[in-house]
Amino acid sequence: MTQADPGIPRAEHGTLLSIQTGRVRPLMVSGRKLASAIGKTPVTDQVEVGVLGLLGDEQADPTVHGGLSKAVYALPSEHLPWWRAQRQNQGVTMFEEDLAPGMLGENLSLQGVLEQDLFIGDTLQLGEVVLRVTQPREPCGKFNAVMGYSQAAKDMVISGRCGFYLAVDRPGVLQVGGTFDVIPGPRAISVLQALQHKAWKHLR
């Protein structure tokens, strides 16, 4: 295992709260009907994960979603109350209802790790499964449509509440409620820093 710099947080732990998969369906974006699998729904108990992602999960546009480096998308569950408040502030909803896991397109809802503490190249070990952090999620117009307001993508970039993509280094079975360890990689750039390097193109 690579030793992290003494000034950088070492291995952490967390919990896999829920797992979501989605099928390609029509989505209205700025008056146009587009194909999208951004809407994910929870699966019960456990699911198999291979090098190209979760069993039963689909991507509408493989040029920007999925593949070896973006097989799985994970989001810290700690962000959901903030996103709920943003939607309420924008008048999308008049109620303080919780956002369901998968609403933001996430396959894995995690607890215990945030973008500023997780680095590109770190791995998450969940039992037999090993997932490697590859890059931050960069939002698109479909995210605005799902969230219900036009500034949602910019809010994701500005706030850093983006989640991250994972490559599957060791396939296996993921278990809802299971715990994981974060094994440090080179720790040269955090997920949040990687997003900030790309922020200019989303904030124009």
C-alpha positions in Angstrom: 0.0 0.0 0.0 1.3 3.4 -0.9 2.0 5.6 2.1 0.3 9.0 2.1 2.1 12.2 2.9 1.9 12.9 6.6 0.0 16.1 5.9 -2.7 14.5 3.8 -5.5 12.5 5.3 -4.8 8.8 5.4 -7.2 5.9 4.7 -10.8 6.5 5.7 -13.8 4.4 6.2 -17.4 4.7 5.0 -20.7 2.9 4.4 -22.5 2.0 1.2 -26.0 3.2 2.0 -27.7 2.2 -1.2 -27.2 1.0 -4.8 -29.1 2.3 -7.8 -29.3 1.3 -11.4 -31.2 2.9 -14.4 -32.6 2.1 -17.8 -32.5 4.4 -20.8 -35.8 6.4 -20.9 -37.0 9.6 -22.7 -36.1 12.8 -20.9 -37.4 16.3 -21.7 -34.5 18.8 -21.9 -35.3 22.4 -22.9 -38.3 21.2 -24.9 -36.5 18.3 -26.6 -37.0 14.6 -25.9 -33.6 13.0 -25.3 -32.6 9.5 -24.3 -31.1 9.3 -20.8 -30.5 6.8 -18.0 -29.8 9.5 -15.4 -32.8 8.4 -13.4 -31.6 5.6 -11.1 -33.8 3.5 -8.8 -32.6 1.5 -5.7 -31.9 -2.2 -6.0 -32.5 -4.5 -3.0 -29.7 -6.0 -1.0 -26.9 -6.6 -3.5 -25.8 -6.4 -7.1 -23.0 -7.7 -9.3 -20.4 -5.2 -10.6 -18.2 -5.9 -13.6 -15.5 -3.9 -15.3 -18.2 -1.9 -17.2 -20.4 -1.2 -14.3 -23.4 -2.6 -12.3 -25.5 -5.4 -13.7 -28.7 -3.9 -15.0 -27.4 -0.3 -15.4 -27.5 1.4 -18.7 -26.0 4.5 -20.4 -27.7 6.4 -23.2 -24.5 8.0 -24.6 -21.4 5.8 -24.1 -19.2 8.6 -25.5 -19.6 10.6 -22.3 -20.9 8.0 -19.8 -19.8 4.6 -18.8 -16.7 2.7 -20.1 -13.8 1.4 -18.1 -12.9 4.7 -16.4 -16.5 5.8 -15.6 -18.0 2.4 -14.9 -19.7 3.5 -11.6 -20.8 6.9 -10.3 -20.7 7.5 -6.6 -22.1 10.4 -4.6 -21.7 11.3 -0.9 -25.1 11.1 0.7 -24.2 14.1 2.8 -24.9 16.3 -0.2 -28.6 15.4 -0.6 -30.0 17.8 2.1 -28.1 20.7 0.4 -29.5 19.8 -3.0 -33.0 19.6 -1.5 -32.5 23.1 -0.1 -31.3 24.4 -3.5 -34.4 23.0 -5.3 -36.7 24.6 -2.7 -34.9 28.0 -3.0 -35.4 27.8 -6.7 -39.1 27.2 -6.4 -38.9 23.7 -7.9 -40.7 22.3 -4.9 -42.7 23.9 -2.1 -42.0 21.1 0.3 -39.0 19.8 2.2 -39.2 16.3 0.9 -36.1 14.2 0.9 -34.3 13.5 -2.4 -34.4 9.9 -3.1 -31.0 8.1 -3.7 -30.4 8.0 -7.4 -32.1 11.3 -8.1 -28.8 12.8 -9.2 -27.9 9.8 -11.3 -25.7 8.1 -8.7 -25.1 4.4 -8.7 -23.7 4.3 -5.2 -24.8 6.5 -2.3 -21.8 6.7 0.1 -21.5 8.0 3.6 -18.2 9.0 5.2 -16.1 10.4 2.2 -16.2 13.8 0.6 -14.6 15.2 -2.6 -12.0 17.3 -0.8 -10.8 14.2 1.2 -10.7 11.7 -1.7 -8.0 11.7 -4.3 -7.7 10.6 -7.9 -6.1 7.1 -7.7 -7.5 6.2 -4.3 -9.3 2.9 -4.1 -12.4 1.9 -2.2 -12.3 -1.7 -1.0 -15.8 -3.1 -0.4 -15.3 -6.7 0.6 -14.1 -8.5 -2.5 -14.8 -5.5 -4.8 -12.1 -2.8 -5.5 -13.1 0.5 -7.1 -10.6 3.1 -8.1 -11.4 6.9 -8.2 -10.8 8.2 -11.7 -12.4 11.7 -12.0 -15.1 14.1 -10.8 -18.5 14.1 -12.3 -19.0 17.0 -14.7 -22.7 18.0 -15.0 -24.6 18.6 -18.3 -28.0 19.9 -19.4 -29.7 16.7 -18.5 -28.7 17.3 -14.8 -30.5 20.7 -15.0 -33.6 19.0 -16.4 -33.7 16.4 -13.6 -33.1 18.9 -10.9 -35.7 21.3 -12.3 -33.7 24.5 -12.6 -31.3 25.9 -15.1 -28.4 26.8 -12.7 -28.1 23.3 -11.2 -25.0 22.3 -13.2 -23.2 25.6 -12.2 -24.3 25.0 -8.5 -22.6 21.6 -8.7 -19.4 23.0 -10.0 -19.3 26.0 -7.6 -20.2 24.0 -4.5 -18.0 21.0 -5.4 -20.8 18.6 -4.5 -20.2 16.6 -7.7 -19.4 13.0 -6.7 -16.9 10.9 -8.6 -16.5 8.2 -11.1 -15.0 4.8 -10.3 -13.2 2.2 -12.4 -13.7 -1.4 -11.3 -10.3 -2.9 -10.6 -11.7 -6.1 -9.0 -15.3 -7.2 -9.9 -17.6 -8.9 -7.5 -20.8 -8.4 -5.6 -21.7 -5.1 -3.8 -23.8 -5.3 -0.6 -26.1 -2.5 0.6 -25.1 -1.5 4.0 -21.6 -2.8 3.6 -18.6 -0.8 4.8 -15.5 0.2 2.8 -12.0 1.3 3.4 -10.3 4.0 1.4 -6.8 2.9 0.3 -4.6 6.0 -0.6 -3.1 6.2 -4.0 -0.5 8.8 -5.1 -2.6 11.6 -3.6 -1.4 14.2 -6.0 -4.8 15.8 -6.7 -8.2 15.6 -4.9 -11.5 15.1 -6.6 -12.4 18.6 -5.7 -9.2 20.0 -7.1 -9.7 18.0 -10.3 -13.2 19.6 -10.7 -11.8 23.1 -10.1 -9.3 22.6 -12.9 -12.3 22.1 -15.3 -14.6 24.6 -13.8 -14.0 27.4 -16.4 -15.9 25.5 -19.1 -19.0 25.1 -17.0 -19.1 28.7 -15.6 -18.8 30.6 -18.9 
